Amino acid sequence: MADQTKSIPVNRRGVSRQRNSKRTRKAGAPLPSERFSATVRMTLQRAPHGSDELADDCIFCKIVNKELPADLVFEDDELIAFNDISPQAPVHVLVVPKAHIPTVNDLDEDHAGLVGRMVLRAQALAEARGIDEDGYRLILNCNAGGGQTVFHIHLHLLGGRQLRMLG
């Protein structure tokens, strides 16, 4: 099978080199939340912690499989990273494993390296986006009560402005 990975310009750490840029929406253009069909938006509201059967209906699995578009900033054999369609900060990137793991509760010892690589990739993306010195936040949500809306683990990288204190 031929490699269909999209070539993305990268820096020395293997990360797309993009600086913050103000995005403006053209009049009449769909909002990020309106870009996907109702069926795909329903995936965002799936019940958590199910089984592998959710993988066929998972929005992130569809992005990994190139069935849905995403603004990719990084991809390798194990991870994919893309800009969030509803950013909560000037920089809001999701780092997603290609393997379907529904929640943090589904992780085990075999996943320790994967989670570490997710954090290191977020660190490299923060540097590439120029937010590493000012600071950034990394978030892993777990289940609906913890704010998880897509039941495929993903790490949020947020930065580019002063973030509110938590707690």
Backbone hydrogen bonds, N-H to C=O, Kabsch-Sander energy under -0.5 kcal/mol:
donor,donor_aa,acceptor,acceptor_aa,energy
11,N,15,V,-2.5
14,G,11,N,-2.0
16,S,73,V,-1.6
17,R,9,P,-0.5
18,Q,16,S,-1.1
29,A,26,K,-2.4
34,E,31,L,-2.1
35,R,31,L,-0.5
35,R,32,P,-1.3
41,R,37,S,-2.5
42,M,38,A,-2.0
43,T,39,T,-0.9
43,T,40,V,-0.7
44,L,40,V,-0.7
44,L,41,R,-1.0
45,Q,42,M,-2.0
46,R,43,T,-1.4
54,L,51,S,-1.5
55,A,52,D,-1.6
56,D,53,E,-0.8
57,D,54,L,-1.1
58,C,55,A,-1.1
62,K,58,C,-2.1
63,I,59,I,-1.6
64,V,60,F,-2.8
65,N,61,C,-2.4
66,K,63,I,-1.5
67,E,62,K,-3.2
68,L,62,K,-1.3
72,L,70,A,-1.6
73,V,81,A,-2.9
74,F,81,A,-1.6
76,D,79,L,-2.4
80,I,96,V,-2.4
81,A,74,F,-2.8
82,F,94,L,-1.8
83,N,71,D,-2.0
84,D,92,H,-3.2
91,V,159,G,-2.5
92,H,90,P,-0.5
93,V,157,L,-2.1
94,L,82,F,-3.1
95,V,155,L,-2.7
96,V,80,I,-3.2
96,V,94,L,-0.6
98,K,78,E,-2.9
101,I,99,A,-0.8
106,D,103,T,-1.7
107,L,104,V,-1.8
111,H,108,D,-2.3
112,A,109,E,-1.5
115,V,111,H,-2.5
116,G,112,A,-2.1
117,R,113,G,-2.4
118,M,114,L,-2.0
119,V,115,V,-2.0
120,L,116,G,-2.4
121,R,117,R,-2.2
122,A,118,M,-2.2
123,Q,119,V,-2.3
124,A,120,L,-2.1
125,L,121,R,-2.5
126,A,122,A,-2.5
127,E,123,Q,-2.0
128,A,124,A,-2.4
129,R,125,L,-2.2
130,G,127,E,-1.2
131,I,126,A,-2.5
132,D,126,A,-0.9
135,G,131,I,-2.1
137,R,158,L,-2.9
139,I,156,H,-1.8
146,G,142,C,-0.6
146,G,143,N,-1.3
147,G,144,A,-1.7
148,Q,143,N,-2.3
151,F,149,T,-0.5
152,H,150,V,-1.8
153,I,101,I,-3.5
155,L,95,V,-2.7
156,H,139,I,-3.0
156,H,154,H,-0.5
157,L,93,V,-2.8
158,L,137,R,-2.7
158,L,156,H,-0.6
159,G,91,V,-1.9
160,G,135,G,-0.6
